[in-house]
Amino acid sequence: MPYDNTNDRYETVHWPRMTPPAPVVTYLRVSTDRQGQSGLGLEAQRAAVASYVADKALLGEFVEVESGRKDDRPQLSAALALCRQHKARLVIAKLDRLARSVALVSGLMESGVEFVAADMPQANRFMLHVMAAVAEHEREMISQRTRAALAAAKARGTRPGATHEISCRFCTEFVGYPARSLSM
């Protein structure tokens, strides 16, 4: 007897579609040249964003040595331009590495570029605004403490900055100056 397949039910198998990884651009920022030269702050930020970008297409990394107070940052502008060009998401280690200004964070939200802080990827718009306000307040507190410390040093008659002991053979033998402490 021939096989009758009229009662067989065939199901269409839908294989999962392979989507390309989401494109991302990373932005790292330190505030001072000394932090930039040591590389410690940058390496910590790279480590923070590494786990977030592991399964995504990294289009570029932008590094800047600039105060978070400044709104005009060339590397941030370049990172944002690349994000717009490729519809990529900007990834930062922490929100305060992007900016310590509610206005800048708010402006970035309105610019159409998506961004995420690797230390709190689940943050929504409200939470980002609150965290930006906290970062702005922290910036003001740092500024006040620095001004108070400089005023106290000036009142004591000391010059701000590190002092370095110079005691080298060159100073004493070749130049004829005794070793002394200099403020640099």
Phi, psi and omega in degrees: 000133180290155181285130180256113182258017182291335180265354178289142179248123179254132178254142176281129179267124178256110178281146179297137179281133179277111179264143178293153180297148180294132180284141179223156174232134180257147178228123180241140181217136168238159188272330186235158177300322180298318177295322180293320180289323180290329178078353184295314180296321179292319180295322177297320178292320178300318179296323180294320182276342184301316182292328180288322185268004186304318183255025182236162180274109180279116181273332181178160176236131179242129183240136182222139172250097187201151178293142176291348180284331183281135178271335182268097181233112185300319182290324176295318178299319179293320178296317179294322178296319178295321177298315180295319183297320184251008184052048182260165178261137177275129180244128178236158180289310180218154182301322182290347174283337175279308182195154172245045182217125178298320182298317181293316180296317179296317178298322178294321177299321181281346184286345180095355177271124176283142174219157181216140174267125185298333181280349176208069184294342181274000184295135176263181184301317180299312182296322178295322177295316180297314181295324177295321177296320177296316180296321178295318178297318179299319178301316180295321179294320177299317180297316179296317179296321180294315178298319179295319180293320178293321178295320179294319179295319179295320179295328178281347180088013179260151177272136178291152179118167182281146173256141182234129179281122176256112176219082182236157180299325180300314183296315187278319186271317187269323182265332178091006178267142174287155176296138181209171179266131178240145174266124182249000000 
